[in-house]
Amino acid sequence: MTIELAEAHAQALDNTQRIVDGITRDQMHNSTPCEDWDVAQLLHHIVYGNLWVAPLVAGETIEQVGDRFEGDILGDDVAQAYRSSARSAADAFNAPGAMDAPCAVSYGPVPGSVYCGHRLMDVLVHGWDLAVGVGGNVELPPDLVEACIEVILPQAEMLSGSGAFGSGTDPGNNVTPQARLLALLGRRG
């Protein structure tokens, strides 16, 4: 991988923050490439996922986290809610030992590095989904696209079967890296 995984995740969080910062109240109910989620629901999903990182990396189980993050986690300032959750997630993955820590995710337990790779994909590609939904800049940073592809390829079958990511196909190197990433995760770009 050209950049270290926790750093790639932090950069993906920052990239998505720029998109979130530009979202206006009147765009919250715009549709997104995620069929079941409008912009507000997708933002909730991303913030919710970010909030789970710190307790799972710290060794808590899903049962121990329970309903801690249920309810209105976006509040009136969605950009700040995202920023706070992103900081928490980035700090957790950058903590000493985080990449080796067993994380009790729904498809795990898995090492922190596997969980971090999945969060990298989720945050980066859902940022793209948000940008599509609000008519923003849909160009993803090439180094982050490459990092995601490196994470996906060895796990493509497992990811597709998990239901957590879209069913995709690998068009190979005949398309741009971003188009390949999106196709691998069941999107068209």
Backbone bond lengths (Angstrom), bond angles and torsions (degrees), N, CA, C in turn:
res aa  C-N    CA-C-N  psi(-1)  N-CA   C-N-CA  omega(-1)  CA-C   N-CA-C  phi
1 M - - - 1.456 - - 1.533 107.82 -
2 T 1.302 115.49 135.12 1.461 120.53 -176.61 1.528 112.26 -69.35
3 I 1.312 118.06 -31.31 1.464 120.63 175.13 1.526 108.19 -126.29
4 E 1.301 115.58 152.48 1.458 121.68 -178.45 1.532 109.23 -64.18
5 L 1.328 117.08 144.47 1.460 122.94 -171.02 1.527 113.42 -59.44
6 A 1.320 118.24 -48.80 1.471 119.85 -179.83 1.527 110.72 -63.09
7 E 1.327 117.01 -35.25 1.468 120.59 177.30 1.526 110.69 -68.90
8 A 1.330 117.30 -41.09 1.468 120.64 176.86 1.525 110.18 -61.10
9 H 1.330 116.65 -42.48 1.463 120.91 177.96 1.528 110.38 -60.53
10 A 1.340 117.12 -46.07 1.464 120.96 179.60 1.527 110.94 -61.82
11 Q 1.321 117.23 -39.99 1.464 120.44 178.21 1.534 111.33 -67.16
12 A 1.330 116.88 -36.95 1.467 120.14 176.98 1.530 110.21 -65.07
13 L 1.324 116.46 -39.73 1.468 120.14 175.95 1.530 110.18 -59.67
14 D 1.327 116.50 -44.20 1.468 120.78 179.29 1.523 111.01 -64.17
15 N 1.326 116.86 -41.48 1.458 120.34 179.32 1.525 110.60 -60.87
16 T 1.315 116.33 -44.13 1.462 120.01 179.86 1.528 110.38 -69.55
17 Q 1.334 117.51 -32.41 1.472 119.85 177.17 1.526 110.73 -58.39
18 R 1.320 117.80 -41.12 1.468 120.79 179.63 1.529 110.40 -60.46
19 I 1.306 117.22 -36.42 1.466 120.49 178.53 1.520 109.65 -71.38
20 V 1.318 116.36 -46.45 1.472 121.21 -179.46 1.525 110.28 -60.11
21 D 1.323 117.30 -40.61 1.470 120.90 -179.79 1.527 112.60 -59.06
22 G 1.310 117.86 -26.59 1.462 121.58 -178.51 1.518 115.12 -91.32
23 I 1.325 117.54 -4.17 1.467 120.65 -177.43 1.526 109.78 -76.44
24 T 1.323 115.28 132.17 1.466 120.97 178.46 1.523 110.23 -102.66
25 R 1.323 115.69 161.48 1.482 120.93 -179.83 1.527 112.07 -55.77
26 D 1.331 116.96 -38.49 1.468 119.11 -177.38 1.527 112.77 -73.91
27 Q 1.323 118.55 -6.68 1.467 121.89 176.92 1.526 112.86 -97.61
28 M 1.320 118.21 -4.48 1.466 121.68 -172.80 1.529 113.42 -62.38
29 H 1.301 117.51 -24.58 1.465 118.91 -179.16 1.532 112.67 -107.18
30 N 1.332 116.05 13.50 1.467 119.95 173.60 1.525 108.90 -64.49
31 S 1.316 115.57 149.11 1.464 119.15 177.03 1.532 109.34 -75.90
32 T 1.324 115.05 159.37 1.470 122.26 178.46 1.531 108.01 -129.81
33 P 1.319 117.61 169.80 1.464 119.60 175.10 1.538 113.42 -63.14
34 C 1.328 117.54 -14.02 1.469 121.63 175.36 1.531 106.61 -84.14
35 E 1.316 116.75 103.07 1.462 122.98 -169.63 1.520 115.17 -45.96
36 D 1.318 117.18 -41.64 1.458 120.01 -172.88 1.520 114.00 -90.42
37 W 1.337 117.98 -1.47 1.460 120.15 -173.99 1.516 112.34 -126.99
38 D 1.348 115.01 131.15 1.455 119.03 168.12 1.530 107.69 -84.94
39 V 1.320 117.92 -175.19 1.458 121.34 -176.39 1.527 111.26 -58.38
40 A 1.336 117.36 -45.95 1.469 120.63 -178.74 1.527 111.32 -62.37
41 Q 1.325 117.25 -43.85 1.467 120.53 -179.76 1.528 111.54 -66.92
42 L 1.319 116.29 -37.18 1.469 120.03 178.03 1.531 110.38 -68.50
43 L 1.325 117.10 -41.58 1.469 120.09 175.42 1.521 110.41 -58.74
44 H 1.319 116.81 -43.59 1.464 121.12 178.84 1.526 109.75 -59.23
45 H 1.325 117.03 -45.59 1.466 121.90 179.61 1.533 111.20 -58.66
46 I 1.324 116.85 -44.91 1.468 120.10 -177.30 1.530 110.26 -67.00
47 V 1.327 117.03 -47.60 1.472 120.78 -179.86 1.526 109.50 -62.32
48 Y 1.313 117.37 -43.23 1.459 122.73 178.51 1.536 110.30 -57.69
49 G 1.325 116.35 -47.56 1.463 120.54 178.28 1.515 112.24 -61.77
50 N 1.329 116.76 -40.40 1.464 120.29 178.23 1.526 111.05 -62.96
51 L 1.320 116.90 -40.30 1.464 120.59 -177.38 1.524 112.51 -65.61
52 W 1.312 117.27 -28.79 1.469 121.39 -179.04 1.532 112.50 -73.62
53 V 1.315 117.85 -21.31 1.465 120.51 -173.00 1.526 112.04 -59.03
54 A 1.317 118.15 -54.07 1.475 120.46 -174.15 1.525 112.35 -57.83
55 P 1.330 119.98 -49.13 1.466 117.21 -179.66 1.529 113.50 -66.55
56 L 1.338 118.24 -35.95 1.465 119.62 -179.33 1.525 111.25 -70.62
57 V 1.328 117.14 -39.34 1.465 120.05 177.56 1.530 110.01 -67.16
58 A 1.334 116.71 -30.34 1.470 120.94 179.12 1.523 112.60 -78.44
59 G 1.334 117.14 -2.24 1.457 120.32 174.95 1.507 115.86 102.56
60 E 1.329 118.17 2.69 1.460 119.27 177.98 1.532 109.35 -73.16
61 T 1.327 114.99 153.62 1.456 120.61 175.71 1.527 109.36 -93.19
62 I 1.315 115.34 167.79 1.465 120.40 176.73 1.526 109.79 -58.18
63 E 1.330 116.19 -40.44 1.459 120.41 179.82 1.527 111.33 -64.37
64 Q 1.321 117.03 -38.79 1.460 120.36 179.14 1.528 111.78 -67.22
65 V 1.312 117.27 -37.17 1.469 120.12 177.12 1.525 109.24 -69.91
66 G 1.320 115.61 -39.46 1.467 120.77 175.00 1.517 113.74 54.89
67 D 1.318 115.54 -130.41 1.468 120.45 -176.41 1.536 112.32 -100.80
68 R 1.312 115.99 23.08 1.465 122.48 -177.23 1.529 113.11 -52.58
69 F 1.325 117.28 -34.45 1.463 120.43 -174.91 1.526 113.15 -109.04
70 E 1.304 116.57 18.88 1.464 120.43 178.17 1.525 109.59 -79.11
71 G 1.316 116.09 158.75 1.461 120.83 177.39 1.521 111.53 96.47
72 D 1.321 114.92 -160.42 1.458 121.44 -176.38 1.522 110.15 -81.91
73 I 1.321 115.84 94.14 1.463 120.35 -179.94 1.528 111.74 -93.92
74 L 1.334 117.24 -6.02 1.460 120.23 179.85 1.527 112.15 -89.46
75 G 1.322 116.98 -34.63 1.456 120.32 -178.62 1.523 112.24 61.59
76 D 1.326 115.63 -156.91 1.464 121.28 -177.74 1.524 113.24 -84.71
77 D 1.309 117.52 -17.57 1.457 121.78 -177.15 1.528 108.70 -120.53
78 V 1.334 116.13 87.50 1.466 120.39 -174.90 1.529 111.65 -65.28
79 A 1.327 117.19 -32.89 1.463 119.50 179.41 1.527 110.02 -65.53
80 Q 1.320 117.28 -40.26 1.461 120.37 178.66 1.529 110.88 -70.83
81 A 1.325 117.64 -38.49 1.471 120.55 177.27 1.523 109.73 -60.56
82 Y 1.326 116.21 -44.02 1.461 119.72 177.70 1.529 110.20 -63.67
83 R 1.342 117.10 -47.75 1.458 121.97 -177.06 1.527 111.02 -56.96
84 S 1.315 116.81 -45.85 1.463 121.77 -179.32 1.528 111.25 -64.18
85 S 1.335 116.42 -43.97 1.470 119.84 -179.81 1.526 110.86 -67.76
86 A 1.326 116.95 -37.16 1.465 121.17 179.59 1.523 110.61 -65.83
87 R 1.324 116.77 -41.88 1.467 120.85 179.19 1.528 109.78 -61.31
88 S 1.328 116.28 -43.54 1.463 121.02 179.60 1.529 111.28 -61.93
89 A 1.331 116.70 -44.56 1.471 121.17 -179.31 1.527 110.96 -66.20
90 A 1.321 116.73 -44.77 1.473 120.30 -179.59 1.527 110.46 -63.35
91 D 1.323 116.37 -44.33 1.468 119.75 179.18 1.527 111.37 -60.99
92 A 1.326 116.66 -40.13 1.469 120.60 -178.58 1.527 111.18 -63.83
93 F 1.328 117.35 -45.96 1.461 119.89 -179.26 1.529 113.02 -72.71
94 N 1.316 117.14 -20.40 1.466 120.59 178.36 1.521 112.81 -91.26
95 A 1.317 118.24 -2.59 1.465 121.63 179.49 1.532 109.73 -69.51
96 P 1.321 117.32 148.14 1.469 119.88 177.66 1.540 111.04 -55.41
97 G 1.325 115.40 131.80 1.463 121.53 177.93 1.517 115.54 82.27
98 A 1.327 117.93 -3.55 1.471 120.62 -175.14 1.527 113.13 -61.76
99 M 1.320 117.71 -35.88 1.465 119.67 -176.52 1.528 111.85 -70.97
100 D 1.319 117.20 -20.58 1.466 121.05 178.87 1.525 112.79 -101.46
101 A 1.319 117.34 -10.67 1.467 121.21 -176.30 1.525 110.61 -65.64
102 P 1.341 118.09 135.55 1.467 119.51 175.28 1.531 109.26 -72.44
103 C 1.323 115.54 127.80 1.466 121.49 -178.46 1.532 108.75 -114.21
104 A 1.321 115.88 122.36 1.466 121.90 -175.64 1.522 110.72 -84.95
105 V 1.322 116.59 65.35 1.460 121.66 177.06 1.529 109.88 -77.71
106 S 1.311 116.86 170.98 1.469 120.84 -176.55 1.527 112.63 -60.77
107 Y 1.324 118.84 -24.79 1.464 122.88 -179.36 1.525 110.92 -109.33
108 G 1.323 116.82 21.53 1.454 120.45 -171.84 1.501 113.01 -124.27
109 P 1.311 115.97 -158.97 1.456 127.66 20.52 1.528 112.80 -77.89
110 V 1.331 113.59 150.43 1.460 121.15 177.72 1.523 108.02 -134.25
111 P 1.331 117.45 158.48 1.463 119.40 174.64 1.536 110.51 -63.93
112 G 1.305 116.02 154.23 1.457 120.76 178.72 1.511 112.80 -54.79
113 S 1.325 117.99 -33.19 1.466 120.53 179.99 1.528 111.74 -63.98
114 V 1.330 117.37 -38.19 1.466 120.66 177.73 1.526 109.92 -67.79
115 Y 1.327 115.82 -46.34 1.467 120.94 178.09 1.531 110.37 -60.27
116 C 1.313 117.71 -43.19 1.459 121.92 179.54 1.532 110.52 -61.93
117 G 1.320 117.21 -41.77 1.462 120.45 177.29 1.516 112.10 -61.38
118 H 1.315 116.37 -39.47 1.464 119.76 179.14 1.527 111.11 -70.49
119 R 1.327 116.41 -37.51 1.477 119.69 176.40 1.532 109.96 -66.88
120 L 1.328 117.11 -38.08 1.465 120.93 175.89 1.518 110.07 -55.34
121 M 1.328 116.83 -51.10 1.468 121.08 -179.84 1.516 110.93 -61.27
122 D 1.334 116.01 -46.32 1.462 121.00 -176.36 1.529 110.66 -60.39
123 V 1.321 116.60 -49.02 1.461 120.88 -176.77 1.528 111.32 -67.24
124 L 1.328 117.48 -44.92 1.466 120.31 -177.62 1.522 111.45 -66.16
125 V 1.318 116.61 -49.73 1.470 119.42 -175.27 1.524 111.09 -73.30
126 H 1.324 118.38 -35.58 1.468 118.19 175.11 1.525 111.03 -69.33
127 G 1.319 118.16 -27.72 1.461 119.60 170.90 1.521 110.47 -61.49
128 W 1.328 115.74 -42.23 1.472 120.58 175.73 1.526 109.86 -61.24
129 D 1.344 116.55 -43.34 1.470 120.39 178.57 1.526 110.83 -58.53
130 L 1.340 116.48 -43.11 1.468 120.29 178.14 1.528 110.53 -62.87
131 A 1.334 116.59 -44.27 1.465 120.32 -179.90 1.523 111.04 -60.21
132 V 1.321 116.82 -41.43 1.470 120.06 176.31 1.527 109.66 -61.58
133 G 1.324 116.56 -44.03 1.469 121.15 -177.95 1.512 114.53 -63.43
134 V 1.321 117.30 -31.17 1.469 119.96 -177.24 1.524 112.73 -108.31
135 G 1.321 116.91 4.49 1.456 119.99 179.12 1.525 112.83 72.85
136 G 1.319 116.52 32.27 1.470 121.32 -179.25 1.514 112.32 -91.98
137 N 1.312 115.37 -170.80 1.458 122.44 179.41 1.529 109.10 -72.15
138 V 1.312 117.01 117.12 1.463 121.67 -176.25 1.532 113.05 -98.36
139 E 1.319 116.80 7.37 1.467 120.38 179.27 1.525 109.05 -80.48
140 L 1.332 117.17 121.07 1.454 122.34 -179.76 1.530 110.29 -92.76
141 P 1.335 117.71 148.68 1.463 120.28 177.90 1.538 110.60 -60.44
142 P 1.330 117.38 125.86 1.469 120.94 -175.57 1.533 114.77 -55.78
143 D 1.341 117.84 -38.74 1.465 118.77 -179.40 1.524 111.69 -67.37
144 L 1.328 116.96 -32.92 1.472 119.89 177.58 1.522 111.21 -74.23
145 V 1.323 116.16 -35.56 1.470 120.53 175.11 1.528 109.08 -60.27
146 E 1.329 116.61 -47.59 1.463 120.80 179.68 1.531 111.36 -62.27
147 A 1.326 117.17 -40.74 1.464 120.52 178.50 1.525 110.52 -61.93
148 C 1.322 116.84 -41.46 1.472 120.08 178.54 1.521 111.63 -65.13
149 I 1.318 116.70 -42.41 1.467 119.97 178.65 1.526 109.95 -60.81
150 E 1.338 117.00 -41.49 1.469 120.67 178.15 1.523 111.59 -61.74
151 V 1.322 117.10 -33.67 1.469 121.22 177.99 1.525 110.27 -73.97
152 I 1.318 116.52 -41.76 1.468 121.41 -173.13 1.525 113.42 -71.38
153 L 1.313 117.65 -48.09 1.471 120.33 -168.83 1.528 114.46 -51.93
154 P 1.328 120.18 -46.80 1.463 118.06 -179.69 1.533 113.20 -71.71
155 Q 1.329 116.83 -13.30 1.466 120.59 -175.46 1.533 112.86 -118.82
156 A 1.318 117.62 10.56 1.461 121.58 -170.95 1.530 113.15 -53.09
157 E 1.318 116.48 -45.70 1.467 119.53 -178.12 1.524 111.21 -65.62
158 M 1.324 117.36 -45.14 1.456 121.68 179.27 1.527 110.46 -63.09
159 L 1.331 117.64 -42.49 1.459 121.18 -179.15 1.515 111.26 -65.09
160 S 1.309 116.70 -42.10 1.454 120.65 179.50 1.524 110.86 -64.01
161 G 1.328 116.75 -40.25 1.459 121.08 -179.32 1.515 114.30 -75.94
162 S 1.336 117.25 -16.06 1.472 120.35 -176.34 1.517 112.84 -74.01
163 G 1.332 117.17 -24.36 1.453 120.20 -176.07 1.519 112.44 82.00
164 A 1.320 117.91 -9.23 1.465 121.11 -178.79 1.523 111.50 -78.00
165 F 1.322 116.95 -21.88 1.453 121.62 179.94 1.524 107.82 -127.80
166 G 1.318 117.33 156.73 1.458 120.60 -179.13 1.510 112.01 -63.32
167 S 1.322 115.77 154.00 1.463 120.98 175.16 1.516 108.07 -72.45
168 G 1.294 116.39 121.48 1.448 119.04 -175.46 1.508 113.04 -126.20
169 T 1.308 113.07 176.62 1.449 121.44 175.27 1.520 107.49 -132.52
170 D 1.318 116.38 156.86 1.445 120.64 179.54 1.523 109.13 -103.54
171 P 1.333 117.04 107.56 1.461 119.30 178.11 1.523 112.62 -77.75
172 G 1.331 116.67 -1.09 1.461 120.54 179.59 1.517 111.72 74.33
173 N 1.307 115.40 -156.42 1.461 121.16 -176.25 1.517 113.54 -89.14
174 N 1.337 117.42 14.48 1.465 120.90 -179.33 1.520 112.60 -83.28
175 V 1.327 116.87 -0.23 1.464 122.17 179.44 1.526 107.69 -130.36
176 T 1.320 116.62 172.88 1.464 119.59 177.03 1.527 108.88 -65.30
177 P 1.328 117.48 155.72 1.465 119.42 177.47 1.534 112.58 -56.06
178 Q 1.346 117.84 -39.72 1.461 118.68 178.76 1.523 111.48 -64.62
179 A 1.322 117.86 -42.98 1.466 120.72 177.74 1.527 110.22 -62.23
180 R 1.335 117.04 -37.20 1.467 120.66 178.46 1.525 110.23 -65.38
181 L 1.341 116.97 -46.73 1.461 120.40 178.78 1.520 110.92 -57.55
182 L 1.314 116.14 -48.14 1.462 119.43 -178.64 1.527 111.09 -62.96
183 A 1.326 117.74 -40.45 1.465 121.06 179.02 1.526 110.58 -65.48
184 L 1.341 116.87 -39.63 1.466 120.14 178.82 1.526 111.60 -60.45
185 L 1.332 116.11 -29.34 1.467 120.61 -179.12 1.534 112.01 -104.04
186 G 1.328 116.59 18.96 1.454 120.83 172.21 1.516 115.19 77.54
187 R 1.328 117.49 26.87 1.451 120.97 179.74 1.526 109.81 -120.54
188 R 1.315 114.43 162.13 1.464 119.70 175.31 1.519 107.56 -118.27
189 G 1.305 115.70 132.61 1.457 117.97 -179.73 1.448 109.28 -141.89
